[in-house]
Amino acid sequence: MTDSARAASARRSRLGGPQAWLIWVLATTFVVWLFAIQTGYAVVSPEIQRTAGLTLEQVGLAASIYTWVFAVVQFFSGALLDRYGSRPLLAIAVGFVTVGAFLYAGTTDFALLALAQAVLAIGASFGFVGAGYVGGHWFEAARYGLMFGLVQAFASLGSAVGQPAILALLQTLSWQQLLVAFGGVGVLLVLLFALFVRDPVAPDATAAAAPAPAAPDRRSVFAQILAELGRCFGNRQVVLAALLSAASFGTMLAVGTLWGPRIMEARGMSTAFATVLTAVAWLGLALGAPLANIVSNRWGSRKWPAAISLALQGIAIAAVVYLPVAASGLAIVLMFAVGLFSGAQMLGFTVAGESVAAGLIGSASAIVNGCCFIVSGLLTSIPSAFLPDAPDLADYRSVLWLMPAVLAGGVLASLLLRERPVPSGA
């Protein structure tokens, strides 16, 4: 490589430079977009239920199919990013979500809805972890947790704004037209990802002497990925981090995509106000996601901020479900608290990323995120199976005790974490 070419490579790959921010913004936009589709399910699901003649159980099962497919593919998406990088995997992932949005728009029965959710999930499984991967490779290591928290903050802001916006748009557009519009945005994103998303290039990589060739790994790619996942699952800290994040985000997602509006409607609130309350929860998460890492860094601890936040989140959710009376003002405070304290989920990603080698960050993050969606799937499907077609508040209370119970388990996982020195500069 010539001196001028090497200098150009250094400029292109400067960590934290303009290109880094451009790629991070695109990756974060992908997450915001797919979160809007994902959380918009809470708004459009009643319309889909009526139009396609589905039952509440089928609507809940469709949401669970998304989370289960997402969780399974998620375990491999992180390892694939570790192995092959963000180009072209992220552009392909955006393409899957785009196709899923168009299938979603064409839903006429449960089978097509289930297929749409599965295709959406395959692409979406690269979104959040992909943005984390970009942040971890295009920015300094000490900023990994904060950059991940910012991704979640923007995604949550998008959900908070998106749900009321979707509700308003449904006054003038059909839900099918709305989802076609989401698909159109996806087509544009595919082009932008193909044009701009790259992995950082070490400027001296080609100038350095070639290292001695390593012994070839004769295992299949699938076997190698399983081995990498096995190394992460064998790490106690990664497993505990996955459990605490799964408890926090799994309950938040169940509230934010399905149960939040349904509980509030059962309390006699209008659909519009119930949607606003769900948006308030996402606003809370938008603040809590980066705040969790900031507080943790200042405290010099991952364990105690996680445990306290999970406990407070459990209290807030229990109050939402079981409080005898929920006045409008109190409902706003409680839903904001649910989102705010669920920011503890980001500490799971931080702990996992700090507990493995750099080459396994994608795999460790994928395990954490996959567990989040497994728990979310269980928290949407299990209650749905025990609810009647027209449940009242007492019916919801009889099954949604699962959410505070899961958070209690997350508190225990947090307390079992081993404290490690917080990286300097974090």
Salt bridges, closest charged atoms under 4 A:
ASP3 OD1 - ARG6 NH1 3.07
GLU47 OE2 - ARG50 NH2 2.57
ASP217 OD2 - ARG219 NH2 2.84
GLU228 OE2 - ARG83 NH2 2.60
GLU354 OE2 - ARG302 NH2 2.55
